Amino acid sequence: MRVLGVDPGLTRCGLGVVDGGTGRTVSCVAVDVVRTPVDDTLERRLLAVSDAVERWLDTYRPEAVAIERVFSQHNVRTAMGTAQAGGVVALAAARRGLPVVFHTPSEVKAAVTGSGRADKAQVTGMVTRLLGLASAASTVDAADALALAICHLWRQPMRDRLAEAEARAAELVRAHQARLAAAAKAANTVSAAVPRRTKARTPGKGVRG
């Protein structure tokens, strides 16, 4: 399976394509960072991100897109820009019918390093080791994009199995409720069909004179 990981942002947007092989084998296909001028207008910066993502989707043909979810940031303006860039990426993927999954930073860290509290250096180091790169990714954004793709490759099969199990459980519950409803309906039908018995008076036990 091939996944495009995206670390969204207006100033820097990390893009990384990773192929998943048998087991937990992963290999890097491409990685880069899209940069937009800070003094440019919002719509032009979003257009630049959109154009770059469109080119990557056309060039590398991923089967899914993994985007970092905006969890919390002290700078509201930065958080809004990050969310807007992520929305542009999700829209481009949706136009192609590709599944899009948002992963939180802690999920990515836990998947790649085993700890949801790992720092940037630990994530970059593990990504370099897992992908067998000759050198670390040029920027944190690039490393995060690759980490997102790896996270998706390793976590999504488990999510799919869990979703299937939940769907089967829900179907069993619905079937059981349907059986109970049918049994109750049948019992009510039988009860309505049986005539009520009237109490007969005992002979010789009339009113005494």
Summary of the structure (lengths in Angstrom):
residues: 209
radius of gyration: 30.1
end to end distance: 100.6
largest distance: 118.7
contacts: 609
relative contact order: 0.15
helix: 55%
strand: 16%
